[in-house]
Amino acid sequence: MPDQTPTVIRPVAEPRIVDAVYNHDQHDRIVRLVREKGPWEMILAQHFSSAEEVVATLAGALPEGVTPTFDMFLTPNFRGTLAKYGSCLYPEIEDCFLNQKFLDMVRGYWKADYASPDNMLFNINGACQSHDPAHVDGTTFRGINLRNTPLYMLNTMGKSGLFQKWQSKRAQIVTWFYKGTIGGGFTYWPNGQFAEPARVAAPMWNRGGVVENEMMFHRAEANGPIDQRMPKGLALESLFGADPDVADGWQITTGGEVIQKVPAQEMRLMLHWAAEIFMDYAELKMVMEHTDDLTHDQVFDTFIKDLRARGHSFEVPSDPIHDQGFIQLLTNVYDTGSPRIYPAEAPGPHQQQLAA
């Protein structure tokens, strides 16, 4: 457990819920691309090299003595990248990424002068359980970001509060397409993880939110028929793609074998567009000219100094960014605590277990 009062994490402003985020043609082109360019890998497989790294991204550390495994977090949830490093990877949807409407919305959200599109991805799944108590997205910092640092470390840096001077200002436009009637909403904690949550309920088609997900705990709710949420044969290497036998159908495969058919009605698609924000020209210039960037040496020197000031005794690892013992120590010390209140319609993982 943390050895100090947990940090309350809240965004720069309340999320702004919007409708008709994409036009019909844009949505059609994105879905066609997802069908044609798949299949797509599981989120776990893309972002984490150990179960300890998964724990470090979530709200709430595991109980003492519990050794995490990937199986604890395995869900049929998959991801693809549409734009990265400020560039759209698929010219046929470039207008979706270089989106004037989106830029106007995120500048207004921050009350900032400048915004630059950074990346765009999607999450896709059929019926799916949620083991996520809530999480924040990977915070980025000047000089330290997903290009050179694992997701769990970015999250830990953000939760620690030690690196706020270098934290990037960011905003996202998150949009959901889901016609199912069982679960599938979005829960978020705009006033901090210990306050009352808010919720966008399904079905939600082309509905979205302007958010700062690096500084707001949130979770995708479980969705679809309960008996279909964990297909037999699901593994870290499973893939999600178009069903060649059904015009609008989908399927999950493991090792080339189909383990589940997913009808269009139960497919849940989330589009995640992100931009970097600059309050004024001076901040834009500082970021782009890298005049005040963090280094990994600074990061670990800061962590080590703070841990020792808190009274922790440990041997400094030779590879701290991947050392599982050090990851666990960081998680235990800088864990901000789990949300304590969930909507009655979307209970947290522990509440689900009690209900079962």
C-alpha positions as CSV (number, residue, x, y, z in Angstrom):
1,M,0.0,0.0,0.0
2,P,1.2,3.6,-0.5
3,D,3.0,5.1,2.4
4,Q,1.4,8.6,2.1
5,T,-2.0,10.1,1.3
6,P,-2.8,9.0,-2.3
7,T,-2.8,11.8,-5.0
8,V,-6.2,12.8,-6.3
9,I,-6.0,12.7,-10.1
10,R,-8.4,15.0,-11.9
11,P,-8.4,16.5,-15.4
12,V,-8.0,20.1,-16.4
13,A,-11.7,20.4,-17.0
14,E,-14.9,18.3,-17.0
15,P,-15.1,16.1,-20.1
16,R,-17.4,17.5,-22.8
17,I,-19.8,14.9,-24.3
18,V,-20.5,15.5,-28.0
19,D,-22.6,13.7,-30.6
20,A,-22.1,13.2,-34.4
21,V,-18.3,13.2,-34.0
22,Y,-17.5,11.7,-37.4
23,N,-19.6,12.0,-40.5
24,H,-21.1,8.9,-42.1
25,D,-18.5,8.7,-44.9
26,Q,-15.6,9.0,-42.4
27,H,-17.0,6.2,-40.2
28,D,-17.5,3.9,-43.3
29,R,-13.9,4.5,-44.4
30,I,-12.5,3.8,-40.9
31,V,-14.5,0.5,-40.5
32,R,-13.6,-0.6,-44.0
33,L,-9.9,0.0,-43.2
34,V,-10.2,-1.9,-39.9
35,R,-11.7,-4.9,-41.9
36,E,-9.2,-4.8,-44.7
37,K,-6.0,-4.2,-42.7
38,G,-6.6,-6.7,-39.8
39,P,-6.4,-8.9,-38.0
40,W,-5.4,-6.9,-34.9
41,E,-3.4,-7.9,-31.8
42,M,-4.6,-7.8,-28.2
43,I,-3.9,-4.7,-26.2
44,L,-2.0,-6.6,-23.6
45,A,0.3,-8.1,-26.2
46,Q,1.2,-4.7,-27.7
47,H,1.9,-2.7,-24.6
48,F,3.2,-4.9,-21.8
49,S,6.2,-7.2,-21.4
50,S,5.2,-8.5,-17.9
51,A,2.1,-8.7,-15.7
52,E,3.8,-6.4,-13.2
53,E,3.7,-3.7,-15.8
54,V,0.0,-4.2,-16.2
55,V,-0.6,-3.7,-12.5
56,A,1.5,-0.5,-12.6
57,T,-1.0,1.1,-15.0
58,L,-4.2,0.3,-13.0
59,A,-5.7,1.9,-10.0
60,G,-4.9,-0.1,-6.8
61,A,-2.0,-2.4,-6.2
62,L,-2.5,-6.2,-5.8
63,P,-2.8,-7.5,-2.3
64,E,0.6,-8.4,-0.7
65,G,1.8,-11.9,-1.6
66,V,-0.2,-12.1,-4.8
67,T,2.0,-12.7,-7.9
68,P,0.4,-11.2,-11.0
69,T,0.1,-13.2,-14.2
70,F,-1.1,-12.2,-17.7
71,D,-4.1,-14.6,-17.2
72,M,-5.4,-12.3,-14.5
73,F,-5.9,-9.5,-17.1
74,L,-6.7,-11.5,-20.2
75,T,-9.8,-10.1,-22.0
76,P,-10.7,-10.2,-25.7
77,N,-9.9,-6.6,-26.3
78,F,-7.8,-5.6,-29.3
79,R,-6.1,-2.5,-30.7
80,G,-4.9,-1.0,-33.9
81,T,-2.9,2.3,-34.7
82,L,-4.2,4.7,-37.4
83,A,-1.8,7.6,-36.9
84,K,1.4,7.9,-35.0
85,Y,4.2,10.5,-34.5
86,G,1.9,13.2,-35.9
87,S,1.4,11.3,-39.2
88,C,-1.6,9.4,-40.5
89,L,-0.5,5.8,-41.4
90,Y,-3.4,5.4,-43.9
91,P,-4.0,8.2,-46.5
92,E,-7.6,7.2,-47.0
93,I,-8.5,8.5,-43.6
94,E,-6.1,11.4,-43.4
95,D,-9.0,13.9,-43.1
96,C,-10.1,12.1,-39.9
97,F,-6.7,12.7,-38.3
98,L,-5.9,16.2,-39.6
99,N,-9.3,17.3,-38.3
100,Q,-10.1,21.0,-38.0
101,K,-13.2,20.4,-35.9
102,F,-11.2,18.3,-33.5
103,L,-8.4,20.9,-33.2
104,D,-11.0,23.6,-32.4
105,M,-12.6,21.4,-29.7
106,V,-9.4,20.6,-27.9
107,R,-8.1,24.2,-28.0
108,G,-11.4,25.3,-26.5
109,Y,-11.2,22.6,-23.9
110,W,-7.8,23.8,-22.6
111,K,-8.4,27.5,-23.5
112,A,-5.1,27.2,-25.4
113,D,-3.6,28.9,-28.5
114,Y,-2.2,25.9,-30.2
115,A,-2.8,22.2,-30.7
116,S,-1.0,19.5,-32.8
117,P,-2.5,16.1,-33.7
118,D,-0.3,13.4,-32.3
119,N,-1.9,9.9,-32.7
120,M,-5.0,8.0,-33.4
121,L,-5.9,4.5,-32.5
122,F,-8.9,2.2,-32.0
123,N,-10.0,-0.5,-29.6
124,I,-12.3,-3.2,-30.9
125,N,-14.0,-6.2,-29.2
126,G,-17.0,-8.3,-29.1
127,A,-18.5,-9.5,-25.8
128,C,-15.9,-8.7,-23.3
129,Q,-15.3,-8.7,-19.5
130,S,-13.6,-5.8,-17.7
131,H,-11.0,-6.6,-15.1
132,D,-10.0,-2.9,-15.0
133,P,-10.9,-1.1,-11.8
134,A,-10.0,2.1,-13.6
135,H,-6.9,3.5,-15.2
136,V,-5.3,6.7,-16.5
137,D,-3.7,6.8,-20.0
138,G,0.1,7.0,-20.3
139,T,1.1,10.5,-19.3
140,T,3.8,12.0,-21.4
141,F,6.6,14.4,-20.5
142,R,9.0,16.5,-22.4
143,G,11.7,14.1,-23.5
144,I,10.0,11.0,-22.0
145,N,7.1,9.5,-23.9
146,L,5.8,6.3,-25.6
147,R,8.6,6.5,-28.2
148,N,11.3,5.7,-25.6
149,T,9.5,4.6,-22.4
150,P,7.1,1.8,-21.5
151,L,3.5,2.7,-20.7
152,Y,3.6,1.5,-17.1
153,M,6.5,3.9,-16.4
154,L,4.7,6.9,-17.9
155,N,1.7,6.1,-15.7
156,T,3.9,5.8,-12.6
157,M,5.6,9.0,-13.3
158,G,2.2,10.7,-13.6
159,K,0.8,9.2,-10.4
160,S,3.9,10.1,-8.4
161,G,3.5,13.9,-8.9
162,L,7.3,14.2,-9.1
163,F,7.5,15.3,-12.7
164,Q,4.6,17.8,-13.1
165,K,7.0,20.5,-14.3
166,W,7.7,18.5,-17.5
167,Q,4.3,17.0,-18.0
168,S,2.9,17.5,-21.5
169,K,-0.5,19.0,-21.9
170,R,-2.8,16.7,-23.9
171,A,-6.4,16.2,-24.9
172,Q,-8.3,13.4,-26.6
173,I,-11.5,12.9,-28.5
174,V,-12.8,9.5,-27.7
175,T,-15.7,8.2,-29.7
176,W,-17.8,5.0,-29.3
177,F,-19.8,2.9,-31.8
178,Y,-21.7,0.2,-30.1
179,K,-25.3,-0.9,-30.8
180,G,-25.4,-3.7,-28.2
181,T,-27.8,-3.4,-25.3
182,I,-25.9,-5.3,-22.6
183,G,-23.3,-3.1,-20.8
184,G,-20.7,-1.4,-23.0
185,G,-20.8,2.1,-21.5
186,F,-17.9,4.3,-20.2
187,T,-17.4,5.2,-16.6
188,Y,-15.2,8.2,-15.6
189,W,-14.2,10.1,-12.5
190,P,-13.9,13.8,-13.4
191,N,-13.6,15.0,-9.8
192,G,-10.9,12.5,-8.7
193,Q,-10.9,8.7,-8.2
194,F,-12.5,9.0,-4.7
195,A,-15.5,11.1,-5.8
196,E,-18.7,10.1,-7.5
197,P,-18.3,8.8,-11.1
198,A,-20.0,9.9,-14.2
199,R,-21.1,7.6,-17.0
200,V,-21.9,7.5,-20.7
201,A,-24.4,4.7,-21.2
202,A,-24.8,2.4,-24.2
203,P,-26.1,2.0,-26.8
204,M,-24.0,4.9,-28.0
205,W,-23.4,5.4,-31.7
206,N,-21.0,8.2,-32.8
207,R,-21.0,9.7,-29.4
208,G,-17.8,11.0,-27.9
209,G,-16.0,13.0,-25.3
210,V,-13.4,15.7,-25.2
211,V,-11.2,14.6,-22.3
212,E,-7.8,14.6,-20.6
213,N,-7.5,10.9,-20.0
214,E,-4.0,11.1,-18.7
215,M,-5.4,12.9,-15.6
216,M,-8.8,11.2,-15.3
217,F,-9.5,7.7,-14.1
218,H,-11.8,5.9,-16.5
219,R,-12.8,2.4,-17.6
220,A,-14.6,0.7,-20.4
221,E,-17.5,-1.3,-19.0
222,A,-18.0,-5.0,-19.6
223,N,-20.3,-5.6,-22.6
224,G,-22.2,-8.3,-24.4
225,P,-23.8,-11.6,-23.3
226,I,-22.1,-12.8,-20.1
227,D,-21.5,-16.4,-21.4
228,Q,-19.6,-15.0,-24.5
229,R,-17.2,-12.6,-22.7
230,M,-14.4,-15.1,-22.3
231,P,-14.1,-17.3,-25.5
232,K,-12.5,-20.7,-25.0
233,G,-9.0,-20.7,-26.4
234,L,-8.4,-17.0,-25.8
235,A,-4.6,-16.4,-25.5
236,L,-2.2,-13.5,-25.6
237,E,-1.5,-14.2,-29.2
238,S,-5.2,-14.2,-30.2
239,L,-6.3,-11.8,-33.1
240,F,-9.5,-9.9,-34.0
241,G,-10.4,-9.5,-37.6
242,A,-13.1,-9.5,-40.3
243,D,-15.2,-12.7,-40.7
244,P,-14.7,-13.7,-44.4
245,D,-18.0,-15.5,-44.4
246,V,-20.2,-12.6,-43.1
247,A,-20.3,-9.2,-44.8
248,D,-20.4,-7.2,-41.5
249,G,-19.2,-9.9,-39.1
250,W,-16.0,-10.3,-37.1
251,Q,-14.1,-13.2,-35.6
252,I,-11.4,-14.0,-33.0
253,T,-8.7,-16.5,-33.9
254,T,-5.9,-18.2,-31.9
255,G,-3.2,-19.9,-33.9
256,G,-5.3,-19.6,-37.1
257,E,-8.3,-21.3,-35.5
258,V,-11.5,-19.4,-35.1
259,I,-12.5,-19.4,-31.4
260,Q,-15.4,-17.0,-31.6
261,K,-17.7,-15.4,-34.2
262,V,-18.7,-11.8,-33.4
263,P,-21.9,-10.4,-35.0
264,A,-21.9,-6.7,-36.0
265,Q,-24.5,-6.0,-33.3
266,E,-22.0,-7.0,-30.6
267,M,-18.9,-5.3,-32.0
268,R,-17.8,-2.4,-29.9
269,L,-15.4,0.1,-31.6
270,M,-13.7,3.0,-29.8
271,L,-11.8,5.6,-31.8
272,H,-9.2,7.5,-29.8
273,W,-7.8,10.7,-31.3
274,A,-5.1,12.6,-29.4
275,A,-3.4,16.0,-29.6
276,E,-0.6,17.8,-27.8
277,I,-1.6,21.2,-26.4
278,F,0.4,24.4,-26.1
279,M,-1.0,27.3,-24.1
280,D,1.0,29.9,-26.0
281,Y,3.9,30.4,-28.4
282,A,6.5,30.4,-25.6
283,E,5.4,26.9,-24.5
284,L,5.3,25.7,-28.2
285,K,8.8,27.0,-28.7
286,M,10.2,25.4,-25.5
287,V,8.7,22.0,-26.4
288,M,9.7,21.9,-30.0
289,E,13.2,23.1,-29.4
290,H,13.7,20.7,-26.5
291,T,15.2,23.3,-24.2
292,D,13.9,21.7,-21.0
293,D,13.6,18.0,-21.6
294,L,13.7,15.2,-19.0
295,T,16.2,12.3,-19.4
296,H,15.8,8.7,-18.1
297,D,18.8,9.3,-15.7
298,Q,16.9,12.2,-14.2
299,V,13.8,10.2,-13.8
300,F,15.4,7.3,-12.0
301,D,17.6,9.6,-9.9
302,T,14.5,11.4,-8.8
303,F,12.6,8.2,-8.0
304,I,15.6,6.7,-6.1
305,K,16.1,9.9,-4.1
306,D,12.3,10.1,-3.2
307,L,12.1,6.4,-2.3
308,R,15.1,6.6,0.0
309,A,13.6,9.8,1.6
310,R,10.5,7.7,2.3
311,G,12.6,5.2,4.1
312,H,12.7,2.4,1.5
313,S,15.8,0.2,1.4
314,F,16.5,-1.5,-1.9
315,E,19.3,-2.3,-4.3
316,V,19.4,-0.1,-7.4
317,P,18.8,-2.4,-10.3
318,S,21.1,-2.4,-13.4
319,D,18.0,-2.2,-15.7
320,P,15.4,-0.3,-13.6
321,I,13.0,0.2,-16.4
322,H,12.4,-3.5,-16.8
323,D,13.4,-4.9,-13.3
324,Q,10.2,-6.6,-12.0
325,G,11.1,-6.1,-8.4
326,F,11.7,-2.4,-8.9
327,I,8.4,-2.1,-10.9
328,Q,6.6,-3.6,-8.0
329,L,8.2,-1.2,-5.5
330,L,7.2,1.8,-7.6
331,T,3.7,0.5,-8.0
332,N,3.3,0.0,-4.2
333,V,4.7,3.3,-3.3
334,Y,3.1,5.5,-5.9
335,D,-0.2,3.8,-6.3
336,T,-2.9,6.5,-6.1
337,G,-5.7,4.1,-4.9
338,S,-8.7,2.7,-6.6
339,P,-12.0,4.4,-7.2
340,R,-14.3,3.5,-4.3
341,I,-17.7,4.4,-6.0
342,Y,-19.0,2.7,-9.1
343,P,-22.3,3.2,-10.9
344,A,-24.9,0.6,-9.9
345,E,-25.3,-0.3,-13.6
346,A,-21.6,-0.9,-14.0
347,P,-20.0,-2.4,-10.8
348,G,-16.3,-2.6,-10.4
349,P,-14.4,-5.9,-10.8
350,H,-14.5,-6.7,-7.1
351,Q,-18.2,-6.0,-6.9
352,Q,-18.7,-8.3,-9.9
353,Q,-16.9,-11.1,-8.2
354,L,-19.1,-10.7,-5.1
355,A,-22.2,-10.7,-7.2
356,A,-21.1,-13.9,-8.9
